[in-house]
């Protein structure tokens, strides 16, 4: 899998958000009601992103897009911030990027729409079996790392 180039920054927080493709279908019935069914269990996610690059980073980004991604045809892996934390995601550009736009003295803003292959979501079953673990994961993490001794260090 092609990787996001080292030295290029994370997307900006401004406007950063996920739009999930609808996983269900709705069929209108003659009675006025509707029947719903799940079409897909795994759907892509659309993400609007923006980057602020230095001139050197902008040159690298444009060259990488053209030469490595073959003008956006290929998928690539990039670490993104999700509700799960910073996780590697498989992405694809939906069309060519927009920009660069000069910002300040020597920064360049690029905007793009990317498609994430899969939703970043907890493993099946966790929300059903242990919802408290999901809601209190930070407390569990603190307890595990602060209070419990490490295995094999004698403490």
NORCOR-V291167 format. One record per residue. SS is DSSP state (H for helix, E for strand, - for the rest). OMEGA is omega in degrees with one decimal (NA if undefined). D_CENTER is the distance of its C-alpha to the mean C-alpha in Angstrom with 1 decimal. Layout:
# NORCOR-V291167
[[SS:OMEGA:D_CENTER] [SS:OMEGA:D_CENTER]]
This chain:
# NORCOR-V291167
[[-:177.4:16.0] [E:-178.0:15.7] [E:172.0:14.0] [-:-175.3:12.8] [-:172.5:16.2] [-:179.3:17.3] [-:174.8:18.5] [-:-172.8:16.0] [-:170.3:14.2] [-:172.7:10.8] [-:176.5:10.2] [-:177.9:12.7] [-:-178.7:12.3] [-:178.2:14.6] [-:-176.4:13.4] [-:179.5:9.7] [E:-175.6:8.7] [E:174.7:7.5] [E:-175.7:10.4] [E:174.8:11.1] [-:-176.0:13.8] [-:-179.5:17.0] [-:-176.6:17.7] [E:177.5:21.4] [E:179.7:24.5] [E:176.7:27.3] [E:178.6:30.9] [E:178.2:33.5] [-:-179.3:36.8] [-:-178.5:40.3] [-:-177.6:40.8] [-:176.4:38.2] [-:177.2:35.8] [E:175.6:32.6] [E:-179.7:31.3] [E:176.4:27.7] [E:179.5:26.2] [E:176.9:23.0] [-:-174.8:22.3] [-:175.3:19.2] [-:-179.8:17.7] [-:-177.6:14.5] [-:178.1:13.1] [-:179.9:10.4] [E:178.0:8.1] [E:-176.6:8.9] [E:174.1:7.3] [E:-177.4:10.1] [E:174.4:9.9] [E:176.2:13.0] [E:172.5:14.3] [E:-175.1:17.8] [E:164.5:19.5] [E:179.4:23.0] [H:-179.7:25.2] [H:178.4:24.8] [H:178.6:21.0] [H:178.0:21.2] [H:178.3:23.7] [H:-178.9:21.6] [H:-178.1:18.5] [H:177.5:20.8] [H:178.3:22.7] [H:178.9:19.7] [H:-177.5:18.4] [H:-170.2:22.0] [H:-175.2:23.2] [H:-179.9:20.5] [-:180.0:18.2] [-:-177.7:21.5] [-:173.1:20.7] [-:-177.7:17.3] [-:-173.3:18.6] [-:173.7:16.8] [-:177.5:13.4] [E:178.7:11.9] [E:-178.7:9.9] [E:174.4:8.1] [E:178.9:7.4] [E:175.5:4.7] [E:176.4:6.2] [E:176.5:5.8] [-:179.2:9.3] [-:-173.7:9.8] [E:176.9:9.8] [E:-174.8:8.5] [E:174.9:7.5] [E:-178.2:7.7] [E:173.6:5.6] [E:-173.7:8.1] [E:176.4:7.9] [E:176.2:11.1] [E:175.2:12.6] [-:-174.2:14.3] [-:-177.7:17.4] [-:178.4:18.3] [-:177.9:17.0] [E:-179.8:19.2] [E:9.7:21.1] [E:175.9:22.2] [E:-179.0:23.8] [E:179.5:25.9] [E:-178.9:25.1] [-:-176.3:27.8] [-:-173.3:29.9] [-:173.8:27.7] [E:-176.7:24.0] [E:-179.0:22.2] [E:175.3:19.5] [E:177.6:17.3] [E:177.9:15.2] [E:170.2:13.3] [E:177.9:11.7] [E:178.0:9.1] [E:175.3:8.7] [E:-174.1:6.2] [-:-177.4:9.1] [-:173.9:8.7] [-:172.2:7.8] [-:-172.4:6.9] [-:-179.3:10.6] [-:-180.0:13.7] [-:179.6:16.2] [-:176.2:18.7] [-:-175.5:21.7] [H:-179.1:20.6] [H:-178.9:20.5] [H:-172.8:23.9] [H:-174.5:25.7] [-:179.2:24.6] [H:179.1:23.0] [H:178.8:24.7] [H:179.2:22.9] [H:-177.2:19.5] [H:-176.0:21.0] [-:-176.3:23.0] [H:-179.3:20.8] [H:177.7:21.2] [H:177.9:25.0] [H:179.9:25.0] [H:178.2:23.3] [H:-179.9:25.9] [H:-178.7:28.7] [H:-174.1:27.7] [H:-177.4:27.5] [H:-170.5:30.3] [H:-175.2:32.9] [-:178.0:32.9] [-:176.3:34.6] [-:-179.4:32.9] [-:171.7:34.3] [-:-179.9:37.1] [-:174.4:37.5] [-:-178.7:40.6] [-:NA:39.5]]
